[in-house]
């Protein structure tokens, strides 16, 4: 079968990387990650999945950005997967109004200057992961009004905007499931179906020409 090139005249199904950030495979988050994967594949997209808690790497950025810290093989694997992807999907629970520690550690160690962003003399750096979209799916026990007014939509601000958008990903969509501890099995199944439908729509978006992969620092 002939392969179509990425041109403005062809619609090419995107390739996604799903980064799952919950260690418990019996969790509701695992159900949501499976649903997203099903929906994306059902739409004709391709998807690679990495369960972040299974990775082996030092979670501490030992010298900040002052000195290089060699990437472990698992981090190299994630970096290469991001470079191949048109779309990044993140699924994780919200702990203390923030992503789990393992997700933040992945970002700290991997999203480095010279690869994820670069200072070029402007007030803000240039995001080097541009040309890729993202969706963040997160769960929390808090009701929506508490998350908005007491926590200032913290995941939206710190992760979606100050991390992913900062590094050039666009658009960045955020799906937040509130009051999860009150959901019975039937309600959880409905939420999972909603996530599956979101993934289907994500995979049907038109894919722009992918920019050159960033140069690893």
Secondary structure, 3 states (H helix, E strand, C coil): CCCCCCCCCCCCCCEEEEEECCCCCCCHHHHHHHHHHHHHHHCCCEEEEEEHHHCCCCCCCCCCCCCCCCCCHHHHHHHHHHHHCCEEEEEEEEECCEECHHHHHHHHHHCCECCCEECCCCCCCEECCCCCEEEEEEECCCCHHHHHHCCCCHHHHHHHHHHHHCCCCCCEEEEEECCHHHCCHHHHHHHHHHHHHHHHHHHCCCCCCCCCCCCCC
